[in-house]
Amino acid sequence: MSAKPAALKAPALRKSARVFGALGDETRLRLLVALCAGGAFSIAQLTATTQITRQAVTKHLQVLAEAGLARDLKVGRERLWEFEPAQIDEARRSLESIAGQWEQALLRLQAFVEG
């Protein structure tokens, strides 16, 4: 039998849950895609091609920031927003761990059925 995959620790699960929760909203996902284009964007730039109010975009950006997916920068009197990739990498590692656990479970089931 192969080695058991490492179990996810509670802090990593909490961080990943915040990421997945933030990305579960279509508006926030679209904002994150826009931020991933590179550079820093103002609220005006992020709302220019949408029907969403600046206030609503600001609230969605706050949720992304709380999940560690975006950060704001103060440039003069303007606040610019940019993508923060670290938590996406952490969430990806969580998914890989879960996938490994599923693979192990399926291998055990297969061995049981064939055994």
C-alpha positions as CSV (number, residue, x, y, z in Angstrom):
1,M,0.0,0.0,0.0
2,S,1.4,3.4,-0.9
3,A,2.0,6.3,1.6
4,K,-0.9,8.2,2.9
5,P,-1.2,11.8,1.6
6,A,-0.6,14.6,4.1
7,A,-3.7,15.7,5.8
8,L,-4.7,19.4,5.5
9,K,-4.2,21.4,8.6
10,A,-7.0,23.5,9.9
11,P,-5.4,27.0,9.2
12,A,-4.7,26.0,5.6
13,L,-8.3,24.7,5.2
14,R,-9.7,28.0,6.6
15,K,-7.6,30.1,4.2
16,S,-8.6,27.9,1.3
17,A,-12.3,28.1,2.3
18,R,-12.1,31.9,2.2
19,V,-10.6,31.7,-1.3
20,F,-13.2,29.3,-2.6
21,G,-16.0,31.3,-1.0
22,A,-14.7,34.6,-2.5
23,L,-14.4,32.9,-5.9
24,G,-17.9,31.5,-5.6
25,D,-19.4,34.8,-6.7
26,E,-19.5,35.5,-10.4
27,T,-18.8,39.2,-10.0
28,R,-15.8,38.6,-7.7
29,L,-14.5,36.0,-10.1
30,R,-14.8,38.5,-13.0
31,L,-13.0,41.2,-11.0
32,L,-10.2,38.8,-10.2
33,V,-9.8,37.8,-13.8
34,A,-9.6,41.6,-14.6
35,L,-6.9,42.0,-11.9
36,C,-5.0,39.1,-13.3
37,A,-4.5,41.0,-16.5
38,G,-1.6,42.7,-14.7
39,G,-1.0,46.0,-13.2
40,A,-3.0,47.9,-10.7
41,F,-6.5,49.2,-11.5
42,S,-8.7,51.9,-10.0
43,I,-12.4,51.3,-9.2
44,A,-13.3,53.5,-12.1
45,Q,-11.3,51.3,-14.5
46,L,-12.8,48.2,-13.0
47,T,-16.4,49.5,-13.4
48,A,-15.9,51.1,-16.8
49,T,-17.3,48.1,-18.8
50,T,-19.9,46.9,-16.3
51,Q,-23.3,47.8,-15.0
52,I,-22.1,47.4,-11.4
53,T,-21.8,50.5,-9.2
54,R,-18.5,51.6,-7.8
55,Q,-19.8,50.9,-4.3
56,A,-20.7,47.3,-5.1
57,V,-17.3,46.8,-6.8
58,T,-15.6,48.2,-3.7
59,K,-17.4,45.7,-1.5
60,H,-16.5,42.8,-3.8
61,L,-12.9,43.9,-3.8
62,Q,-12.9,44.0,0.0
63,V,-14.1,40.4,0.1
64,L,-11.2,39.5,-2.3
65,A,-8.8,41.3,-0.1
66,E,-10.0,39.5,3.0
67,A,-9.5,36.2,1.2
68,G,-5.9,37.3,0.3
69,L,-6.6,37.5,-3.4
70,A,-6.3,41.2,-3.9
71,R,-4.6,44.2,-2.3
72,D,-5.0,47.9,-2.5
73,L,-2.3,50.5,-3.0
74,K,-2.7,54.1,-2.2
75,V,-1.2,56.2,-5.0
76,G,-1.7,59.9,-4.3
77,R,-5.5,60.4,-3.7
78,E,-6.4,57.2,-5.6
79,R,-6.7,53.7,-4.4
80,L,-5.5,51.0,-6.9
81,W,-6.2,47.3,-6.7
82,E,-4.0,44.4,-7.8
83,F,-4.0,40.6,-7.8
84,E,-2.3,38.8,-4.9
85,P,-1.3,35.3,-6.1
86,A,-0.1,33.7,-2.8
87,Q,-3.5,32.4,-1.6
88,I,-4.4,31.0,-5.1
89,D,-1.2,28.9,-4.8
90,E,-2.3,27.8,-1.3
91,A,-5.8,26.8,-2.5
92,R,-4.2,24.9,-5.4
93,R,-2.1,22.9,-2.9
94,S,-5.3,22.2,-0.9
95,L,-7.0,20.8,-4.0
96,E,-4.0,18.7,-4.8
97,S,-4.1,17.2,-1.3
98,I,-7.8,16.5,-1.5
99,A,-7.3,14.9,-5.0
100,G,-4.5,12.7,-3.5
101,Q,-6.8,11.6,-0.8
102,W,-9.6,10.7,-3.3
103,E,-7.1,8.8,-5.4
104,Q,-6.0,6.8,-2.4
105,A,-9.6,6.1,-1.5
106,L,-10.4,4.9,-5.0
107,L,-7.3,2.6,-5.0
108,R,-8.5,1.1,-1.7
109,L,-11.9,0.6,-3.1
110,Q,-10.5,-1.0,-6.3
111,A,-8.3,-3.3,-4.2
112,F,-11.3,-4.3,-2.1
113,V,-13.5,-5.0,-5.2
114,E,-10.7,-7.0,-6.9
115,G,-9.5,-8.7,-3.8
